[in-house]
Amino acid sequence: AEDCQKSIIFNIVQGEGKFASQCRSLGKFTLTGIPEMPARTPRIITTFKIDVNGILSVSAYEKTTGIAQSIIVEPSEGLSTEDYIKMLQQR
């Protein structure tokens, strides 16, 4: 976070690594049009949703302007259907 930051890059990762760089990137998107404000002032709401088919939806919404951006990530490898069901049941 920086003063007057106009955009944020979201890198969606999967893995057990201690750092994001140790995990697999599933996709990226950029939320642009953030008003110039001091660092930590913009209020970004980020939502992660996963459906029963293992499709992940990630969205980001800036409360002041109402701008939003999202990405849909379909599974190509990784968790099995059973793993997704267990994750959903643990909520």
C-alpha positions as CSV (number, residue, x, y, z in Angstrom):
1,A,0.0,0.0,0.0
2,E,1.3,3.4,-1.0
3,D,0.0,6.9,-0.9
4,C,-2.1,7.8,-4.0
5,Q,-2.1,4.2,-5.3
6,K,-4.5,4.0,-8.2
7,S,-4.6,0.2,-8.7
8,I,-4.1,-3.1,-6.9
9,I,-3.0,-6.3,-8.6
10,F,-4.6,-9.4,-7.1
11,N,-2.7,-12.7,-7.6
12,I,-4.8,-15.7,-6.7
13,V,-2.6,-18.5,-5.5
14,Q,-3.1,-22.1,-4.3
15,G,-0.8,-24.0,-2.0
16,E,0.5,-24.6,1.4
17,G,3.7,-22.4,1.1
18,K,4.6,-19.9,3.8
19,F,4.8,-17.2,1.1
20,A,2.7,-16.6,-2.0
21,S,5.8,-17.0,-4.1
22,Q,6.0,-20.6,-3.0
23,C,2.4,-21.4,-4.2
24,R,0.9,-21.9,-7.7
25,S,-0.7,-18.8,-9.3
26,L,-4.2,-19.6,-10.5
27,G,-4.8,-16.1,-12.0
28,K,-4.5,-12.4,-11.7
29,F,-6.6,-9.3,-12.1
30,T,-6.2,-5.6,-11.5
31,L,-8.6,-3.3,-9.7
32,T,-8.0,0.1,-11.3
33,G,-9.6,3.5,-10.8
34,I,-9.0,3.7,-7.0
35,P,-9.2,7.4,-6.0
36,E,-5.9,8.9,-4.8
37,M,-5.9,8.7,-1.0
38,P,-3.3,8.1,1.7
39,A,-2.2,4.6,2.1
40,R,-4.6,2.3,4.0
41,T,-7.5,4.7,3.4
42,P,-9.3,3.0,0.5
43,R,-11.8,0.3,1.6
44,I,-11.5,-2.8,-0.6
45,I,-13.9,-5.6,-0.1
46,T,-12.6,-8.9,-1.5
47,T,-14.8,-12.0,-1.8
48,F,-13.8,-15.6,-2.6
49,K,-16.5,-18.0,-3.6
50,I,-16.2,-21.7,-4.6
51,D,-19.0,-23.7,-6.0
52,V,-19.7,-27.4,-5.9
53,N,-18.0,-27.8,-9.3
54,G,-14.7,-26.4,-7.9
55,I,-15.1,-23.1,-9.8
56,L,-13.5,-20.2,-7.8
57,S,-14.8,-16.7,-8.2
58,V,-12.8,-13.8,-6.8
59,S,-14.0,-10.2,-6.8
60,A,-12.8,-6.9,-5.4
61,Y,-14.9,-3.9,-4.8
62,E,-13.8,-0.4,-3.7
63,K,-16.5,1.1,-1.5
64,T,-15.9,4.9,-2.2
65,T,-16.3,4.7,-6.0
66,G,-18.1,1.4,-6.4
67,I,-15.6,0.1,-8.9
68,A,-15.3,-3.6,-9.1
69,Q,-13.3,-6.3,-10.9
70,S,-13.4,-10.1,-10.7
71,I,-12.0,-13.3,-12.1
72,I,-13.3,-16.8,-12.4
73,V,-10.8,-19.7,-12.0
74,E,-11.8,-23.1,-13.2
75,P,-9.9,-26.1,-11.8
76,S,-7.4,-27.6,-14.1
77,E,-5.5,-29.7,-11.5
78,G,-5.0,-29.8,-7.8
79,L,-7.9,-30.5,-5.5
80,S,-10.2,-33.4,-6.3
81,T,-14.0,-33.1,-6.2
82,E,-14.0,-34.8,-2.8
83,D,-11.5,-32.2,-1.5
84,Y,-13.8,-29.4,-2.7
85,I,-16.8,-31.0,-1.0
86,K,-14.9,-31.3,2.3
87,M,-13.8,-27.6,2.1
88,L,-17.5,-26.6,1.6
89,Q,-18.7,-28.7,4.4
90,Q,-16.2,-27.2,6.8
91,R,-17.6,-23.7,6.4
